[in-house]
Amino acid sequence: MISSKIIEALNPLFNIITNAKGKTIGQIKESLFIGDKCRMKKGASGLIVENLLGIENNNRDEADLPQIGCEIKILLLQKNKDGSIKAKEPTAIQMINYCEVTKETWETAKIRSKINLTFWVVYLAKVNGVAKKQDDYVIVDYFLNHPSDLQNGVFKTDWEEIQSYIKRGDADKLSCSMGIFLEPKTKGANNQDKTDAPDGKGGITRARRRAFYYTKNYTNTQIIPNLDLSTIQ
């Protein structure tokens, strides 16, 4: 359930994105008097979250808005030559701590605080196979997502499959092709960027760093159909 407390806390953010619909990142930068300095330090997602919404992004286990347990995520869209609008890429959720995940159950899994309530900010980043310059990204819409029991069931199944690989010492065999809604995707500086992981025999091995991601299937089927895409259609 989404309570009145949550709606009241998020209303200012709803209004900010509503007023920004159809505007480009470049236009927003000018209105915020921040010029090119953000482009040098962060991507467009950092600009939106930190400057436009006035909220500091974080990589902690807790949600971005801990007082209401709400995470803020950026969804990049691409408009294809056939007119269809899809997710440009999977969306990162949280780094995977292999050793911690093996000790969790789905009920105690830290990732749940990151997916329980999400305020999605959506913008167009690619058209007809050509990526837009960051300043030309267009704000499209927002969406507040609280997964249903059915959706949570899919997340649970995906998470438990990922956990089973880690427990038996196969963390480095995790693939981004796994999962319906949740996928494990490499997220490190290079192939040599590794961290501790269970070896399945009571010891420790090393595995490439990975993060939990929302699959493109999730955003394509559960988020995008609920958006107002009138500004880019």
Buried (B, 14 or more C-beta within 10 A) or exposed (E): EEEEEBEEBBEEBEEBBEEBBEBBBBBBBEEEEBEEEBBEEBBBBBBBBBBBBEBEBEEEEEBBBEEBBBBBBBBBBBBEEEEEBEBBBBBBBBBBBBBEBBEBEBEEBBBBBBBBBBBBBBBBBBBEEEEBEBBBBBBBBBBBBBBEEEBBEBBBBBBEBBBEBBBBBBBBEBEEEBBBBBBBBBBBEEEEEBBEBBBBEEEEBEBBBBBBBBBBBBBBEBBBEEBBBEEBE
